[in-house]
């Protein structure tokens, strides 16, 4: 299942890693392990933030995705499930059933 992961890094922790000259290398190491389909970097509420798209085979993989961000950057990590168009098409009957029952 695809997830969007938003890892918002503690400014203090990320600054410490940056001062050690390891910010880029640490992020690259995490990305090398996770192999995201896409990775974007931005600011969110004043914090350095990574937004990643990953495809996880099972929920037991969630800690392996989150822990590097927690440990390296004292990050807040959020997981949001995603659908590609094919997933949305498969969801059609469930949507129609909900509309009939609750619409």
C-alpha positions in Angstrom: 0.0 0.0 0.0 1.3 3.4 -0.9 1.7 6.0 1.8 2.7 9.7 1.9 5.1 10.1 4.7 5.7 13.6 6.2 8.7 13.8 8.4 9.0 17.2 10.1 12.4 17.5 11.7 13.0 19.3 15.0 14.9 22.5 14.1 17.3 22.0 17.0 18.1 18.4 16.2 18.4 19.1 12.4 20.7 22.1 13.2 22.9 19.9 15.3 23.2 17.4 12.4 23.9 20.2 10.0 26.6 21.7 12.3 28.3 18.3 12.3 28.3 18.5 8.5 26.0 15.4 8.2 22.6 16.8 7.2 22.7 15.8 3.6 24.5 12.5 4.2 22.1 11.5 6.9 19.0 12.3 4.7 20.6 10.5 1.8 21.3 7.4 3.9 17.7 7.3 5.0 16.5 7.7 1.4 18.9 5.0 0.2 17.3 2.6 2.7 13.7 3.5 2.1 13.9 3.8 -1.7 10.9 6.1 -2.0 9.0 6.4 -5.3 9.3 10.2 -4.8 10.9 12.5 -2.3 10.3 16.2 -1.8 11.8 18.7 0.7 10.0 21.7 2.0 9.3 23.8 5.1 6.2 23.1 7.1 5.3 25.2 10.1 8.8 26.4 10.3 10.5 23.0 10.2 12.5 21.2 7.6 10.2 18.6 6.2 10.6 15.6 3.9 7.5 14.4 2.0 8.0 10.9 0.7 5.9 8.5 -1.3 6.6 4.9 -0.4 5.0 1.5 -1.2 4.8 -0.7 1.8 3.9 -4.4 1.5 2.6 -4.6 5.1 2.1 -2.5 8.2 5.1 -4.1 10.0 7.3 -2.0 7.8 6.1 1.3 9.3 8.7 1.3 12.2 11.5 0.8 9.7 10.3 3.9 7.8 9.7 6.1 10.9 12.6 5.2 13.2 15.4 6.7 11.2 13.6 10.1 11.2 12.9 9.9 14.9 16.4 8.9 15.8 18.4 11.2 13.5 16.2 14.3 13.7 13.7 14.0 16.6 11.1 14.2 13.8 7.3 14.1 13.9 6.3 11.5 11.3 2.9 11.2 9.8 1.6 8.4 7.5 -1.3 9.0 5.0 -2.5 6.1 2.8 -2.7 6.9 -0.9 -4.5 5.5 -3.9 -3.4 5.5 -7.5 -6.2 5.8 -10.1 -6.5 2.0 -10.3 -7.1 1.8 -6.6 -9.8 4.4 -6.8 -11.5 2.5 -9.6 -11.6 -0.6 -7.4 -13.1 1.5 -4.7 -16.1 2.4 -6.8 -18.5 -0.4 -5.6 -17.8 0.5 -2.0 -18.4 4.2 -2.6 -21.7 3.3 -4.4 -22.8 1.1 -1.5 -22.0 3.9 1.0 -24.0 6.4 -1.1 -27.0 4.1 -1.2 -26.9 3.5 2.5 -26.0 6.9 3.8 -26.5 9.3 0.9 
